[in-house]
Amino acid sequence: MSVWTRIKFAFAAFFTILFKGRLPKAMEPVSRPEAPAKPIVAADNSDRAVQMLALLQREGRFVDFVREDVAAYSDAQIGAAVRDIHAGCRRALDRYMTLQAVVAGREGDAVTIGADQPFDPTSFHLVGNVTGQPPFRGTLLHAGWRVSQAQLPPLPSEGTAGRSIVAPAQIEVA
């Protein structure tokens, strides 16, 4: 799996989980046991998702980069731009989120899941010849990420109008 494919999957997973609270359809397990009824999600979650996107934009200009049509740029130009975007977005994640790998190990390692503890289908995306019940044995393609702690700044208490702004428009006044 190429680096760009892994980056694409990581972004798809991150934002789908952040905004929708689930994995993208393409990353869901082939056979998934029925999950218990989901608790009602507080209305504040969308404000928090917009807030995290705003932090990534402020620190790394993430939204500007993703919205840009990069087809006209050379790989070298994109690579140079990505260094700054990467550094800024990483700063934002490191500052506001504590991330941990779902599975300890390196890509390519042999792993067995569901043997020592109950199998949690939301934590694993099984691909390939998936049959039967856990434990499952395979090769680690991606260790996954889980947020063990989120420390977002408090949301503004004076109304909700500004909570949908990811980045304010910048106007130079002459």
DOTORVO-854798 format. One line per 4 residues: their letters; for each residue y, z, x of C-alpha. Coordinates in Angstrom, 1 decimal. Layout:
<rs>
A	Y:Z:X ~ ...
</rs>
This chain:
<rs>
MSVW	0.0:0.0:0.0 ~ 3.3:-1.0:1.5 ~ 6.2:1.3:2.2 ~ 8.4:-0.6:-0.4
TRIK	5.6:-0.3:-3.0 ~ 5.4:3.5:-2.4 ~ 9.2:3.8:-2.6 ~ 9.2:1.9:-5.9
FAFA	6.4:4.2:-7.3 ~ 8.2:7.3:-6.0 ~ 11.5:6.4:-7.8 ~ 9.7:5.3:-10.9
AFFT	7.7:8.6:-11.0 ~ 10.7:10.7:-10.2 ~ 13.1:9.3:-12.8 ~ 10.4:9.0:-15.6
ILFK	9.4:12.6:-15.0 ~ 13.1:13.7:-14.8 ~ 14.2:11.9:-17.9 ~ 11.0:11.7:-20.0
GRLP	9.0:14.6:-18.8 ~ 5.9:12.5:-18.0 ~ 4.5:10.0:-15.6 ~ 5.2:6.3:-16.0
KAME	2.6:4.5:-18.1 ~ 1.4:2.5:-15.1 ~ 0.7:5.7:-13.2 ~ -1.2:7.5:-16.0
PVSR	-4.9:8.3:-15.4 ~ -7.4:5.8:-16.9 ~ -9.0:8.5:-19.0 ~ -6.9:11.5:-19.8
PEAP	-8.2:14.5:-21.8 ~ -6.0:15.5:-24.7 ~ -3.2:17.7:-23.6 ~ -2.2:20.7:-25.6
AKPI	0.8:20.3:-27.9 ~ 4.0:20.1:-25.9 ~ 6.6:22.8:-26.4 ~ 9.9:21.7:-27.9
VAAD	12.2:20.7:-25.1 ~ 15.7:22.2:-25.0 ~ 18.6:19.8:-25.7 ~ 20.0:20.8:-22.3
NSDR	17.4:18.8:-20.4 ~ 19.2:15.5:-20.7 ~ 22.3:17.1:-19.3 ~ 20.3:18.4:-16.3
AVQM	18.8:14.9:-15.7 ~ 22.3:13.4:-15.7 ~ 23.5:16.1:-13.4 ~ 20.7:15.4:-10.9
LALL	21.5:11.7:-11.0 ~ 25.2:12.5:-10.5 ~ 24.3:14.7:-7.4 ~ 22.2:11.8:-6.0
QREG	25.1:9.5:-6.6 ~ 27.7:11.8:-5.1 ~ 25.7:12.5:-2.0 ~ 24.0:9.2:-1.4
RFVD	25.6:6.6:-3.7 ~ 22.1:6.2:-5.2 ~ 23.1:4.6:-8.5 ~ 25.4:2.1:-6.7
FVRE	22.5:1.0:-4.5 ~ 19.9:0.7:-7.3 ~ 22.3:-1.2:-9.5 ~ 23.3:-3.6:-6.7
DVAA	21.6:-7.0:-6.6 ~ 20.2:-6.9:-3.0 ~ 18.6:-10.4:-3.1 ~ 21.5:-12.0:-1.2
YSDA	21.4:-9.5:1.6 ~ 19.2:-9.8:4.7 ~ 16.5:-7.1:5.4 ~ 18.6:-5.9:8.3
QIGA	21.7:-5.4:6.1 ~ 19.6:-3.6:3.4 ~ 18.0:-1.4:6.1 ~ 21.4:-0.4:7.6
AVRD	22.6:0.5:4.1 ~ 19.5:2.4:3.2 ~ 19.9:4.8:6.2 ~ 23.1:6.3:4.7
IHAG	21.7:6.3:1.2 ~ 18.5:7.9:2.4 ~ 20.4:10.6:4.3 ~ 22.7:11.5:1.4
CRRA	19.9:11.5:-1.3 ~ 17.7:13.6:1.0 ~ 20.6:16.1:1.4 ~ 21.0:16.4:-2.3
LDRY	17.2:16.9:-2.9 ~ 17.0:19.4:0.0 ~ 20.0:21.3:-1.4 ~ 19.0:21.5:-5.1
MTLQ	15.2:21.1:-5.2 ~ 12.3:22.6:-3.4 ~ 9.5:20.0:-3.3 ~ 5.9:20.5:-2.4
AVVA	3.0:18.1:-2.0 ~ 0.6:18.2:-4.9 ~ -2.3:17.7:-2.5 ~ -2.2:18.9:1.1
GREG	-3.2:16.1:3.5 ~ -2.2:12.7:4.8 ~ -2.6:9.3:3.3 ~ -6.0:8.0:4.0
DAVT	-7.7:11.4:4.1 ~ -10.9:12.0:2.0 ~ -10.2:14.4:-0.8 ~ -12.1:16.2:-3.6
IGAD	-10.2:17.4:-6.6 ~ -11.3:19.5:-9.5 ~ -14.0:21.4:-7.5 ~ -12.2:24.7:-6.6
QPFD	-9.8:24.9:-9.6 ~ -9.6:23.3:-13.0 ~ -8.6:19.6:-13.0 ~ -5.0:19.1:-14.2
PTSF	-4.6:15.5:-15.3 ~ -0.8:15.7:-15.1 ~ -1.0:16.4:-11.3 ~ -3.3:13.5:-10.4
HLVG	-3.3:9.7:-10.9 ~ -6.8:8.5:-10.5 ~ -7.3:4.8:-9.7 ~ -10.3:2.7:-9.0
NVTG	-13.8:3.4:-10.4 ~ -13.0:6.5:-12.5 ~ -16.0:7.7:-14.4 ~ -17.4:11.1:-15.4
QPPF	-15.9:14.5:-15.1 ~ -14.4:16.4:-12.1 ~ -14.9:17.0:-9.3 ~ -13.6:13.6:-8.2
RGTL	-13.9:12.3:-4.6 ~ -11.7:9.7:-3.1 ~ -9.1:8.6:-0.6 ~ -5.6:10.1:-0.8
LHAG	-3.1:7.3:-1.4 ~ -0.1:9.5:-2.0 ~ 0.1:13.3:-1.9 ~ 2.4:13.5:-4.9
WRVS	5.4:15.8:-5.3 ~ 6.0:18.8:-7.5 ~ 9.2:20.8:-7.9 ~ 8.5:24.4:-7.0
QAQL	12.1:25.5:-7.5 ~ 15.3:23.8:-8.8 ~ 18.7:25.3:-8.1 ~ 21.1:23.1:-9.8
PPLP	24.7:24.2:-10.1 ~ 25.8:25.6:-13.5 ~ 26.8:23.0:-16.0 ~ 30.5:23.0:-17.1
SEGT	30.9:25.3:-20.2 ~ 34.0:23.6:-21.5 ~ 32.5:21.0:-23.8 ~ 29.8:18.4:-23.3
AGRS	31.8:15.2:-23.0 ~ 31.8:15.1:-19.2 ~ 28.1:15.9:-18.9 ~ 27.2:12.2:-19.4
IVAP	29.4:11.0:-16.5 ~ 27.3:10.2:-13.4 ~ 30.3:9.1:-11.3 ~ 33.9:8.9:-12.6
AQIE	35.7:5.6:-12.2 ~ 38.0:5.6:-9.2 ~ 41.4:4.1:-9.7 ~ 43.9:3.6:-6.9
VA	47.4:4.0:-8.3 ~ 50.1:2.1:-6.6
</rs>
